[in-house]
Amino acid sequence: MSFQTMVLTGKNGASPHGTPGLTPISKGDLVLFDLGVVHNGYCSDITRTVAYGDISDEQKNIYDTVLQAELSALEKVRPGVSAKELDLTARNIISEAGYGNYFPHRLGHGLGVSVHEYPSLTETNPLLMEKGMVFTIEPGIYVPNVAGVRIEDDVVVTENGYETLTKFPKTLQVIS
């Protein structure tokens, strides 16, 4: 494993890097899974959030907002685009939806032999993306007593865009 797997729900799910606890998963909860493996010496990192049973309209709106932010940031990935522009693409969508104060971390980080490497995708980093860079795109919204949602993929910058290295569905999975 690249790092200790996290499975978060309830109050622990509304923290960007919460500590798993003994909170039982209940119907109507969102459950955040953050994990990664090492393959041939290189780390991966993926986060998905799933619903256990029916969720509230607000929880669904949070999920949809995070998904829209992630997809929009991904579509911007290509050589010559700055880390700042990628971060702000996702951050602006989340802010416009009214959740700006609940996205407290950077959009992503580099991946390599360590799970957290250069570059850091922040709203202040002017670094331009280059072909071959590998990093995460992982917007999130964490509202106490409501929901914690993060959707994370690993990407590599290609000559004309990007390739997603993580291949798990992003549409909301509802487990009954």
N, C-alpha and C positions, 0 to 999 in steps of 0.2 A: 504494500500500500504506500502511496505517496505521503500520506498523513493519516491520522486517526479519523476514521469515518464518523460523521456526525449525522444523527437522526434527531430532528428537533420538532417539537410540537408544543401546543399551548403557550405559556408565557416564555418558554425557552425558544420557541420558533420565532418570536418577535425580536430577536437579537441577532445581528448579522453573523456573529460567530459564537452563538450561545453554547452553553455546556449541556450535553444530554443529561437528563435527570430521570426521575422515577415517575414522571407524569404519565398516566395511562392515555393512550390515544382514544379519543371519543368521537362519536358521530358528529359531523359538522366541523371537524378540525382539518386544517391544512398541515401536512407533514413535509418537512424539508429534509432532503437527503443530499449530503455533500460528501463526495468521495473521490478517490483517485488511485491509480495504480502506477507502478514503475514497469516499463517495458523496454528492454534493451538499454537500460540505464537512463531512460527519459521519463519524466513525470507527466501524468495527466491529472485533470481536475474537472469534475462535472458536478453541477447541482441541478436537481429537479425538485419541484414541489408538487405534491399530489393531494387530492381531496379524499377524505374518508367520509363517504356519504355526502348528503346534500350540504352545500355551504351557503352562506348568506350572500345577498346581492353585493354587499360591500367587499366581501372576500373575493368574489368573482371579478369585480371591478379592479381590485388590486392585482389579481393574477393577470388579467387582460392588459393592464397598464404596463406591468413588468415585461410581458411578452412583446408588446408593441415596442417598448424601449429597446429590448434586446435585438429584435429583428431589424429595427431602424439603424441601430449602431452597426450591426453586421453588414448591412447593405452599403455602408460608407467605407468599409475596410478595403483599402487598395494602396499601392505605393504612392507616397506623396501626401497622404492625408495625415494630419497631426493626431497625436494621442489626445490632445485637448479637444479637437473637433469630435472625436469618437465619444469621449466622455460627455461632452455637452449635448450631443445628439440624444443620448439616453436620458441624461439629467433633465433636459428641457421638457421632454415628454412626461416624465414623472412629476415635475414641478407644475406643468400646465394642468395635470389631473388633480392637483391639490395635495400631493404627497412629497413635495420637495424636502421637507424637514425629516422625512422618514427614509431617505436614501443617504446614509451617513458614510459610505465608503467609496473608494475609487471604482471606476468601471471595470478594471481588470489589471492583470499583472502578467509578466512574462513567464514562460514555462521552459524548462530545460532539464538539466540534471538535478535541479532543485525545483520544488513546486512553486516557489515565489521568487522570480528573478526579474531582472530588467527586461523590458521597460515597464514603468508604472503608468497606467492609463488614467490620468487625472485631468481635471479641468484647467490645470495650470501648466501642464507639460507640453511644450511646443515641438517635441520630437516628432519627426516625420517617419511614417511607416515605410519599411523597405521590404522588398521581396525576401522571403525566407524567415522573417520574424514570426515567432510563435507566441501566442498570448491568449488570455481568457477574455471573454466578454461576459460580465456577470452583474447586470443591474439587479437591485433588490429594493423592496419596500418592507419596512418592519414597523407595524403599528401595534403598540402594546394593547393587550386584551382583545385584539381583532385578528391579526394575521401577520405572518412573516412569509414572504415569497421571494425567492431568488431563482433565476434561470441562468445557468452558466454553460457556455460551450468553449471548447478549445479551437482556435483557428490558426491557420498559417497564411501569411500574405503571399499571394501568387503574383505573377507578372501583371495581370489585369484586374485582380480582385482578391478573393480569398477562397480557402477551402475549409469547411468545417470538419474537424477531426473527431468530434464526438457525434455519435449517430443514434441518439435516443430521442423519441418524440417529445415535442415541446407543448403540444396541445394539452389542455388540462386533463389529466387522468383522474377519473373518479372511481374509487374502490368502494364497493358496497359490502 
